[in-house]
Amino acid sequence: MRQRKFTIGITGNAGSGKSTVARLFRAYGAHLVDADAIARDVLARHVTEVVETFGPDVAGEEGIDRKKLAEKVFLEGRAEELTEILADDIIRELQNRVEKAPPGPVVVDAPLIFEYRMEDAFDILVLVTAPRNVLIQRLMERAGYSRELAEAILNSQMPDEEKRERVDFVIVNNGDLNDLEREARRVWEAIAEGEMEDEDEAFDF
């Protein structure tokens, strides 16, 4: 059976577990494009502009201190300024990596698919979600953010309620890793079954 490139966008607000789901999809056979990794690379290319915009205190020993930058961006309500600097390059690099990906399923792990108006670029959209209090707790424990910063980050992102209406699948991640793995496998198999219905356009899983 011939393969075609098929794009699956996985999105979710900070702390949702979308990156874990994306890695599980990679283990199931997808090629993974990581928007967060791309964003870090792009940020490293714009150190001078970011420091000029947000001040010298966001500079670390090896480039930008991402936590200090997050505090500036989200606690001061300056997310649009960072988007202005980075977004075009991030989107361009995402498109480039998807184009260069091999035939078959390509998973794009990207938190800002809707915020960047990229939803039409994907064949399937998957939302990973969790209750807001769980997201805040995860950001505080895993990233070392203050509650104020965690809440500010979530406030800057589109609410899950709006995203739910615009995606094909929803994974609720409010349990343990085993629960998340079961949900990820359920969605992966549903996507595979849907694609296999059209043999001319199907790809191998």
C-alpha positions as CSV (number, residue, x, y, z in Angstrom):
1,M,0.0,0.0,0.0
2,R,1.4,3.3,-1.0
3,Q,2.0,6.0,1.6
4,R,1.0,9.6,1.6
5,K,2.0,12.3,3.9
6,F,-0.7,13.0,6.5
7,T,-0.4,15.7,9.1
8,I,-1.7,15.5,12.7
9,G,-1.6,18.6,14.8
10,I,-1.5,18.0,18.5
11,T,-2.2,21.1,20.6
12,G,-3.1,21.9,24.2
13,N,-2.4,24.6,26.7
14,A,0.7,24.6,28.9
15,G,0.9,21.6,31.2
16,S,-1.7,19.6,29.3
17,G,0.6,16.8,28.3
18,K,0.4,17.3,24.5
19,S,4.2,16.7,24.2
20,T,3.8,13.3,25.9
21,V,1.0,12.4,23.5
22,A,3.1,13.5,20.6
23,R,6.0,11.3,21.7
24,L,3.6,8.4,22.1
25,F,2.4,8.9,18.5
26,R,6.0,8.9,17.4
27,A,6.4,5.5,19.2
28,Y,3.4,4.3,17.2
29,G,5.1,5.2,13.9
30,A,4.6,8.9,13.2
31,H,7.4,11.3,12.2
32,L,7.5,14.0,14.9
33,V,7.9,17.8,14.4
34,D,8.4,19.6,17.7
35,A,7.3,23.3,17.6
36,D,8.7,23.9,21.1
37,A,12.2,22.8,19.9
38,I,11.8,24.9,16.8
39,A,10.8,27.9,19.0
40,R,14.0,27.4,21.1
41,D,16.1,27.4,18.0
42,V,14.5,30.5,16.7
43,L,14.8,32.3,20.0
44,A,18.5,31.5,20.0
45,R,18.8,33.3,16.7
46,H,17.0,36.4,18.0
47,V,18.9,37.0,21.3
48,T,19.9,40.5,20.5
49,E,16.4,41.6,19.4
50,V,14.8,39.9,22.4
51,V,17.2,41.6,24.9
52,E,16.7,45.0,23.2
53,T,12.9,44.5,23.5
54,F,12.6,43.0,27.0
55,G,15.7,44.2,28.8
56,P,19.1,42.8,29.7
57,D,17.8,40.9,32.7
58,V,16.3,38.2,30.3
59,A,19.8,37.3,29.2
60,G,21.3,34.2,30.8
61,E,24.8,32.7,30.7
62,E,24.0,30.7,27.5
63,G,21.5,33.0,25.7
64,I,18.0,33.8,26.9
65,D,16.8,32.8,30.4
66,R,13.5,31.4,29.4
67,K,11.9,31.7,32.8
68,K,12.9,35.3,33.2
69,L,11.6,36.0,29.6
70,A,8.3,34.3,30.5
71,E,7.9,36.5,33.5
72,K,8.5,39.6,31.4
73,V,6.2,38.4,28.6
74,F,3.3,37.1,30.5
75,L,3.2,39.0,33.8
76,E,3.6,42.3,31.9
77,G,1.1,41.4,29.2
78,R,3.7,41.6,26.4
79,A,3.1,38.3,24.5
80,E,2.3,40.2,21.3
81,E,5.8,41.7,21.3
82,L,7.5,38.3,21.5
83,T,5.1,36.9,18.8
84,E,6.1,39.8,16.5
85,I,9.8,38.8,16.9
86,L,9.5,35.0,16.6
87,A,6.2,33.9,15.0
88,D,7.1,34.2,11.3
89,D,10.3,32.3,11.6
90,I,8.7,29.6,13.7
91,I,5.9,29.1,11.2
92,R,8.3,29.1,8.3
93,E,10.5,26.5,10.0
94,L,7.5,24.3,10.9
95,Q,6.4,24.3,7.3
96,N,9.9,23.5,6.1
97,R,10.2,20.5,8.4
98,V,6.8,19.1,7.5
99,E,7.6,19.4,3.8
100,K,10.8,17.5,4.4
101,A,9.2,14.8,6.5
102,P,8.9,11.3,4.9
103,P,5.6,9.9,3.6
104,G,3.2,8.7,6.2
105,P,1.8,10.3,9.4
106,V,3.5,13.5,10.5
107,V,2.7,14.7,14.0
108,V,3.3,18.3,14.8
109,D,3.5,19.1,18.5
110,A,2.4,22.8,18.7
111,P,0.7,24.7,21.5
112,L,-0.3,27.7,19.4
113,I,-2.0,26.1,16.4
114,F,-5.1,28.2,16.8
115,E,-3.4,31.3,18.1
116,Y,-1.1,31.3,15.0
117,R,-4.1,30.5,12.7
118,M,-2.4,27.3,11.5
119,E,-5.3,24.9,11.9
120,D,-6.1,24.6,8.1
121,A,-2.6,23.2,7.6
122,F,-3.5,19.9,9.3
123,D,-5.5,16.9,8.2
124,I,-6.4,16.0,11.8
125,L,-6.4,18.1,15.0
126,V,-6.0,16.6,18.5
127,L,-6.5,18.6,21.6
128,V,-5.0,17.4,24.9
129,T,-6.7,19.0,27.9
130,A,-6.8,18.9,31.7
131,P,-8.6,20.9,34.3
132,R,-7.2,24.4,34.9
133,N,-6.1,23.6,38.5
134,V,-4.2,20.6,37.3
135,L,-2.5,22.7,34.6
136,I,-1.4,25.3,37.2
137,Q,-0.1,22.6,39.5
138,R,1.9,21.0,36.8
139,L,3.5,24.3,35.7
140,M,4.4,25.1,39.3
141,E,5.9,21.7,40.0
142,R,7.6,20.9,36.7
143,A,8.7,24.3,35.5
144,G,9.2,26.0,38.8
145,Y,6.7,28.8,38.0
146,S,4.9,30.8,40.5
147,R,1.1,30.5,40.6
148,E,0.8,34.0,39.3
149,L,3.1,33.2,36.3
150,A,1.3,29.9,35.6
151,E,-2.1,31.6,35.6
152,A,-0.8,34.4,33.3
153,I,0.5,31.9,30.8
154,L,-2.8,30.1,30.7
155,N,-4.7,33.4,30.4
156,S,-2.6,34.2,27.3
157,Q,-3.7,31.0,25.5
158,M,-7.1,30.3,23.9
159,P,-9.4,28.5,26.3
160,D,-9.9,24.8,25.7
161,E,-13.7,25.3,25.4
162,E,-13.1,27.2,22.2
163,K,-10.6,24.7,20.9
164,R,-12.9,21.7,21.6
165,E,-15.3,22.8,18.9
166,R,-12.5,23.0,16.3
167,V,-10.7,19.7,16.7
168,D,-11.3,16.1,15.6
169,F,-10.3,14.4,18.8
170,V,-10.0,15.3,22.5
171,I,-7.7,13.6,25.0
172,V,-8.4,14.4,28.7
173,N,-5.2,14.1,30.7
174,N,-6.3,14.2,34.3
175,G,-5.0,10.7,35.4
176,D,-1.7,9.0,35.4
177,L,0.6,8.0,32.5
178,N,-1.1,4.7,31.9
179,D,-4.5,6.5,31.5
180,L,-2.9,8.9,29.1
181,E,-1.3,6.1,27.1
182,R,-4.7,4.3,26.8
183,E,-6.3,7.6,25.5
184,A,-3.5,8.2,23.1
185,R,-3.7,4.7,21.7
186,R,-7.5,5.0,21.3
187,V,-7.2,8.2,19.3
188,W,-4.3,6.8,17.2
189,E,-6.3,3.8,16.3
190,A,-9.3,5.9,15.5
191,I,-7.2,8.0,13.1
192,A,-5.8,4.9,11.5
193,E,-9.2,3.3,11.0
194,G,-10.5,6.5,9.4
195,E,-7.6,6.7,7.0
196,M,-7.8,3.0,6.1
197,E,-11.4,3.5,4.9
198,D,-10.0,5.1,1.7
199,E,-7.4,2.7,0.3
200,D,-6.3,5.1,-2.4
201,E,-5.4,7.7,0.2
202,A,-4.4,5.5,3.1
203,F,-1.0,5.2,4.7
204,D,0.5,2.3,6.7
205,F,0.6,2.5,10.5
